Amino acid sequence: MVTPIGLDARATWEGLLAGRSGVRRIEHFTDERFGGTVAAEVRGFDPAAHMERKEARRADRFTQFAVAAAEEARRQAGYETPEGGDARMAVLIGTAIGGVLTLEREYEVLRKRGPGRVSPFLLTQMLPDMAGGQLSIRLGAKGANFAVASACASGADAIGVAAGMIRRGEADAAMAGGAEAAVTPLVVAGFAAARALTESTDPATASRPFDANRDGFVIGEGAGVLLLEAEEHALARGAEPLAELAGYGATSDAFHVTQPAENAEGAALAMEAALADAGIAPDDIDYLNAHGTSTQMNDRFETLAVKRVFGEYARTLPVSSTKSMTGHLLGAAGAVEAGIAVLALRHGAIPPTINYETPDPDCDLDYVPNAARSAPLRTVMTNAFGFGGHNSSLVFRQHARPS
C-alpha cells in the first residue's frame, strides 16, 4: 500500500489501528480560490526509491504509487518472475481518473508555450492503462494486462476480475489493485462543483462517515495492490497465503450517474452476489469494511443495503469506514480497503470509524466508533461503490491449508 497514513502496508495498518488521520490542508497546489480545502495526500513519497530517476520522471504520480505498492506485494510474497518472463501472470490495475496530474500540467504548457513544447511522454504518462503497462514490463508479466475503470469501484473490480481469470485457468497469478493521484485543481474543483466534497476546513474532523454532521467526502490519493495466485501455484512455490479471496459480486444501480439507488438495491445485490460466490451465509461475515464515504446519501443508503442483506444480524455486525482516516482514494479505494480487510483477518483487529460523534437515526449500526477493536475474524467483506452506479463487494476469509 501507499496511503495518506503510511508509505507501506505496515505503516498504514499501524496508523489505522491508532486512529490516525491522513487529512491535511492541500499541499499539492496553492490557490486562494479553493479556500481552506482539505485532502488526504501522500506525504514523503520518493518515487526514486522505487524506480530509476529517469523512469520516475516519465511516469505520472498514480503510476509511481502503483509501482511502489506492487513491488511491496512482490517482496512480501517472495515472488520472482522466471527468466524470460511469465506468460501466466496477469496485471490488472484499476483507476478512476488516471494520469490527470500530467494532463493538467501539459495543458498549461500547451496554453502558455504552444504545441511544440508539449512533452512527448504525455500519452504514456496520462493513459489509465500505464500503471499496469509499467508493472508488466518491470515484472516480465506477459499475461493479460489492462486497466479497469469503474469509478471508485475500480480497484475492487480489478481484484475481482483478476480472481475470475485465475479461477478459469487463464492465469496462475495476477498483480491486481488500484492507483490514483487526482488531488489536482481541476478534479477538486469538479467534485466541489458536484457538491460531493466536504466543506469543512478542519482537517482533523472533515471525514466523518455515518456521523449525523457529515457533509461530503475528503479526496485522497494512493495505491493498493494484491498478488493473487491459484492456491496450488502459491503452495507449490512454498508461499504462505495471507488469506483466501472467496467471493466477488458486482452490480449496477441502473439509476443515476451520481446518486445511489433509493432502495439500495444495487449495493445489496452486490453483497449478496459476493456471499453466494463464497458459498456462505450473511452471518458468516465477522466484519464489514464499508464504502462509507462521509456523504449524506452514500452512508444512509449503504446502511440500508447492509440491513437488507444481513437482516437482524446487521445490528451486531461490526462495520467501519477507514475513509475516516485515509480519505476517499477514488479508484484506489477498493484495492486499499481489500488489503485492509486482509490485514484485519491476519491480526484479529477491526480499525475504527474515527470522528463519529453524533448518531444519525438513519445510520444506526455498530460503526466501531473512534477506537480499534480486537475480535476473532474468520471472514470479512469490503464494499466499493462508484459514480455510474457501480457496486462491488469482495469477501476474504482465513486460508485453510489443504490436508
C-alpha positions, -999 to +999 in steps of 0.1 A: +000+000+000+008+036-004-017+058+015-020+091+032-013+075+066+016+052+055+040+046+027+036+008+030+012-017+044+027-020+078+027+018+084-008+021+071-021-006+093-004+008+124-019+042+116-054+028+112-053+009+145-041+041+162-070+061+146-046+084+128-060+107+102-041+115+070-062+145+062-045+179+060-047+212+042-039+207+005-002+210-003-002+198-039-013+232-052-018+267-038-048+287-050-067+311-027-099+305-046-100+270-031-101+285+004-092+260+032-098+229+011-085+197+028-073+165+012-057+132+022-024+135+003+005+110+004+034+128+020+071+119+020+068+097-010+100+094-031+095+077-064+132+073-069+131+048-040+111+025-063+121+034-099+151+048-117+150+086-116+146+089-154+118+063-153+101+081-125+102+114-143+084+098-172+056+083-151+026+100-136+022+100-099-005+074-100+018+050-118+046+057-093+022+047-065+012+015-083+048+005-089+057+011-052+027-009-039+032-038-064+069-040-055+060-043-018+035-070-027+060-089-047+086-087-020+062-098+007+051-128-013+086-137-023+076-139-059+103-140-086+095-139-123+112-167-142+138-158-167+122-149-200+091-136-183+059-152-171+031-157-197+008-170-169+009-138-148-017-110-154-016-074-143-049-055-137-047-021-121-078+000-118-081+037-117-110+062-119-091+091-134-056+080-145-028+105-152-048+137-147-019+154-130+001+150-162-028+161-183-034+193-164+003+202-164+007+196-201-024+215-209-009+245-192+023+240-213+002+239-245-018+270-235+013+291-224+041+278-246+024+262-276+021+227-291+058+223-298+066+223-261+041+195-250+060+165-236+064+135-259+057+114-228+022+130-223+003+099-235+025+074-218+020+092-186-017+101-189-033+069-202-051+049-175-035+016-185+000+029-180+003+018-144-004-018-155+018-014-185+048-002-164+042-031-140+040-057-166+074-045-181+090-045-147+077-079-137+080-096-170+043-104-167+032-115-202-004-125-194-034-102-197-027-066-189-054-039-188-069-012-167-103-015-150-123+017-149-155+017-128-150+050-109-145+044-072-151+007-075-122+003-100-096-012-075-121-037-061-133-047-096-097-052-108-092-077-080-125-095-086-118-097-124-083-110-118-096-136-094-120-148-121-092-152-146-073-173-122-103-194-114-110-200-151-074-212-156-064-181-177-036-172-154-018-187-124-011-153-107-021-116-111-010-083-097-043-066-091-054-034-074-059+003-079-039+035-080-050+072-080-033+106-078-060+131-086-056+158-059-054+184-087-071+218-092-094+206-119-105+174-101-110+191-068-130+219-084-151+193-103-160+173-072-167+206-053-190+218-081-209+185-078-213+191-041-195+158-033-167+172-012-169+183+024-170+220+031-152+215+064-119+234+068-109+214+099-087+185+087-090+167+120-127+161+117-135+167+080-140+130+071-168+117+094-186+087+079-220+078+093-220+108+116-251+130+115-229+160+107-211+146+078-213+168+047-191+152+020-160+132+013-123+141+016-105+134-016-073+113-012-047+095-032-026+063-031-024+027-043-031-008-031-020-039-049-025-076-041-006-106-055-033-131-063-024-167-070-041-200-076-038-219-043-018-248-058+005-224-075+013-205-043+018-236-022+039-253-048+065-225-046+064-225-008+044-193-003+023-187+028-011-173+017-023-143+037-060-151+030-083-166+005-103-144-018-136-163-015-162-141-032-168-112-056-200-095-066-205-066-090-238-049-100-251-017-114-278+006-100-291+014-135-305+045-118-284+077-118-248+087-126-240+100-092-268+092-067-272+056-053-305+039-060-330+050-034-339+014-023-302+005-021-309-025-043-277-024-063-254-023-033-274-051-016-273-073-048-235-069-050-231-081-014-255-109-019-236-120-051-203-119-032-218-141-004-232-165-030-198-167-048-182-175-015-209-201-006-216-186+028-245-171+047-247-134+058-240-142+094-207-158+084-193-123+079-174-112+110-166-076+099-176-053+070-153-026+057-178-002+044-175+021+014-185+048+039-176+080+021-189+105+046-215+118+022-251+121+033-265+098+006-239+070+004-238+064+042-275+063+045-281+040+016-252+017+024-266+013+058-300+004+043-283-021+020-265-038+049-298-041+067-314-056+035-286-082+032-279-091+068-313-087+084-313-087+122-276-097+122-268-062+109-274-049+144-244-068+158-222-069+127-191-046+132-190-021+103-163+006+099-151+031+074-114+035+071-120+065+048-125+084+081-087+082+082-074+077+046-099+099+029-115+087-003-088+073-027-112+071-056-101+043-079-076+030-054-101+029-025-115-006-031-080-020-035-065-004-004-096-015+016-093-050+003-058-050+017-072-036+050-097-065+051-068-090+047-048-073+075-079-073+097-081-111+092-044-116+099-043-095+131-077-101+145-084-064+147-110-040+134-099-005+125-123+022+137-145+049+122-130+080+137-148+113+141-180+095+150-197+118+175-234+124+167-255+094+158-277+096+127-311+079+131-307+066+095-273+052+103-278+030+133-253+002+130-222-007+150-196+015+132-168+007+156-166+043+167-133+060+174-112+031+187-099-001+172-114-034+184-099-068+188-121-096+175-117-132+162-122-128+125-127-157+101-144-140+072-146-103+062-163-083+034-154-050+018-176-027-003-167-003-031-193+019-049-188+044-077-203+071-099-222+055-127-240+032-103-211+007-099-213-016-068-186-042-059-181-064-029-153-087-020-152-115+006-119-127+022-115-155+047-087-171+065-068-195+044-070-232+055-041-252+041-055-283+023-050-315+042 
